[in-house]
């Protein structure tokens, strides 16, 4: 995209909604969002470790804490958040149905602004809301994460308000 824009990431299981917790999402989809256009960029699929336990590795059907489904690693000695944080690198904003404080800090360290959605929302709805904010007077957090046509962050002084 050759205009000022945001690259957003969305934690999803359905590919059309923000409907997954960051730590256990099956996919992450990426879009470039400008004031009057949006463009699908890519999708990354995440594999789950072969961890099996009570219930045959089916996870917690009781709706318990999503972090209870994860140990400190995925059985290979690798932290399961690393793959997801690395996938979000280069994005301005990440939307997820939920995320832990640890995940939020790691994303922030990569200069990705994490947004926890209060409910399941269509990705199209998120894009429309972002464009509405971009076309009005964008909040400071949004102005801080805007990017130029080459993908570099815009200086606040260079941004139109």
Backbone torsions as a table, in degrees:
resi	resn	phi	psi	omega
1	UNK	NA	129.7	-174.5
2	UNK	-97.6	17.1	179.7
3	UNK	-125.1	162.6	175.4
4	UNK	-54.7	134.0	-175.0
5	UNK	-156.2	175.6	172.4
6	UNK	-116.8	140.8	166.3
7	UNK	-100.9	119.8	-179.3
8	UNK	-110.7	152.3	173.7
9	UNK	-121.0	143.8	-178.8
10	UNK	-130.1	123.5	174.8
11	UNK	-79.0	123.0	-172.7
12	UNK	-149.4	152.6	169.8
13	UNK	-107.5	-24.2	-174.1
14	UNK	-99.3	-13.4	-175.6
15	UNK	72.8	-1.9	179.5
16	UNK	-126.3	-5.6	-178.1
17	UNK	-139.3	157.1	165.1
18	UNK	-81.1	101.7	-172.9
19	UNK	-141.9	21.3	-176.5
20	UNK	-142.9	149.4	171.7
21	UNK	-72.0	141.3	-177.4
22	UNK	-53.5	-42.4	-173.2
23	UNK	-71.0	-22.9	-175.5
24	UNK	-127.6	13.5	179.2
25	UNK	-62.1	141.8	177.9
26	UNK	-75.7	-30.2	-178.9
27	UNK	-141.8	164.4	168.4
28	UNK	-133.7	126.2	177.9
29	UNK	-106.7	151.0	-174.8
30	UNK	-125.5	136.6	177.6
31	UNK	-134.6	147.5	165.7
32	UNK	-97.6	128.2	-177.1
33	UNK	-122.9	119.5	175.1
34	UNK	-108.3	178.3	-177.3
35	UNK	-60.6	-32.5	-175.7
36	UNK	-130.0	11.7	179.7
37	UNK	-154.4	159.5	172.8
38	UNK	-142.8	155.7	-175.2
39	UNK	-145.3	128.0	174.3
40	UNK	-66.6	135.9	-178.2
41	UNK	-109.2	-52.6	-173.0
42	UNK	-168.4	169.7	171.8
43	UNK	-137.1	140.6	176.2
44	UNK	-119.4	129.8	177.8
45	UNK	-100.6	137.6	179.5
46	UNK	-109.8	134.2	175.4
47	UNK	-89.1	147.1	175.6
48	UNK	-92.4	146.2	176.8
49	UNK	-63.5	163.3	-178.2
50	UNK	-86.5	29.2	-178.3
51	UNK	-67.0	125.3	178.2
52	UNK	-125.4	147.1	179.3
53	UNK	-157.4	-149.3	176.5
54	UNK	-58.0	135.4	-179.1
55	UNK	87.8	7.2	175.8
56	UNK	69.0	28.5	178.5
57	UNK	78.6	20.4	-177.2
58	UNK	-85.7	0.3	179.9
59	UNK	85.2	-169.1	-178.7
60	UNK	-97.2	109.8	178.1
61	UNK	-76.6	-15.0	-176.9
62	UNK	-78.1	-5.7	-179.9
63	UNK	79.0	22.4	179.2
64	UNK	-66.3	-170.8	-179.5
65	UNK	-62.3	130.7	-178.7
66	UNK	-62.7	-29.0	179.9
67	UNK	-70.8	-19.3	176.1
68	UNK	-66.7	-23.9	179.2
69	UNK	-75.1	-14.5	-175.9
70	UNK	-114.4	139.3	167.5
71	UNK	-89.6	-170.5	177.2
72	UNK	-67.0	-17.2	177.3
73	UNK	-147.1	176.6	-177.0
74	UNK	-97.1	20.2	-179.7
75	UNK	94.4	-10.1	179.9
76	UNK	-108.3	4.4	-177.8
77	UNK	85.6	4.9	-177.5
78	UNK	-103.7	134.6	177.0
79	UNK	-68.5	124.3	-175.7
80	UNK	-66.8	-19.9	178.4
81	UNK	-75.4	-25.6	-175.4
82	UNK	-57.7	-47.5	-178.5
83	UNK	-59.9	-40.6	-178.1
84	UNK	-73.0	-41.5	178.6
85	UNK	-64.7	-42.1	178.3
86	UNK	-62.7	-37.3	179.4
87	UNK	-64.5	-32.7	-178.1
88	UNK	-82.2	-6.8	-179.5
89	UNK	-57.6	135.6	-178.6
90	UNK	91.9	-9.6	177.0
91	UNK	-85.9	158.3	176.4
92	UNK	-93.0	-39.4	-174.5
93	UNK	-138.7	142.0	173.3
94	UNK	-121.3	130.3	175.9
95	UNK	-107.3	132.9	177.9
96	UNK	-146.2	155.7	177.6
97	UNK	-70.3	-28.1	177.0
98	UNK	-163.3	154.7	173.4
99	UNK	-159.1	149.5	-178.3
100	UNK	-77.4	165.3	175.8
101	UNK	-62.0	-38.8	179.3
102	UNK	-61.5	-44.1	178.6
103	UNK	-64.3	-41.1	179.9
104	UNK	-62.6	-41.2	178.8
105	UNK	-65.2	-44.0	179.6
106	UNK	-63.6	-39.6	176.9
107	UNK	-65.2	-44.5	179.0
108	UNK	-59.3	-38.4	178.2
109	UNK	-64.9	-24.0	175.9
110	UNK	-91.0	7.1	-178.8
111	UNK	65.2	34.4	174.8
112	UNK	-108.2	127.7	-179.2
113	UNK	-87.0	112.6	-179.1
114	UNK	-83.7	136.9	177.6
115	UNK	-125.1	121.9	178.0
116	UNK	-93.4	118.7	179.7
117	UNK	-77.7	140.2	-179.8
118	UNK	-76.4	-21.5	-177.5
119	UNK	-153.0	169.7	174.9
120	UNK	-66.5	129.6	-179.0
121	UNK	-136.4	148.4	174.5
122	UNK	-68.9	144.6	177.6
123	UNK	-61.7	-37.5	177.7
124	UNK	-58.9	-38.7	178.6
125	UNK	-65.1	-40.2	177.9
126	UNK	-63.6	-44.3	-179.6
127	UNK	-62.5	-44.7	179.1
128	UNK	-61.3	-42.8	179.3
129	UNK	-64.9	-40.8	177.1
130	UNK	-62.4	-44.2	179.9
131	UNK	-63.8	-37.1	177.2
132	UNK	-61.9	-42.9	178.5
133	UNK	-67.7	-39.1	-178.9
134	UNK	-67.0	-31.8	-178.4
135	UNK	-84.6	-16.9	175.7
136	UNK	-93.7	-137.8	173.0
137	UNK	-101.1	101.3	-175.2
138	UNK	-63.1	141.3	174.7
139	UNK	-63.5	160.1	-175.9
140	UNK	-55.9	-43.2	-178.9
141	UNK	-59.5	-36.1	-179.6
142	UNK	-73.2	-39.9	177.5
143	UNK	-64.0	-33.4	-179.6
144	UNK	-69.0	-23.9	-175.8
145	UNK	-106.3	2.2	178.2
146	UNK	-64.8	148.6	-178.4
147	UNK	-126.9	153.4	177.3
148	UNK	-82.6	-176.3	-178.4
149	UNK	-61.3	-23.8	179.7
150	UNK	-91.2	-1.6	179.2
151	UNK	92.1	2.9	178.2
152	UNK	-85.7	145.8	178.2
153	UNK	-63.4	136.9	176.7
154	UNK	-77.7	142.3	171.2
155	UNK	-72.1	143.3	-179.2
156	UNK	-56.4	-32.6	-179.4
157	UNK	-68.3	-23.9	-177.6
158	UNK	-88.5	-5.4	-174.0
159	UNK	-91.8	138.2	174.9
160	UNK	-77.9	140.8	178.2
161	UNK	-120.0	NA	NA
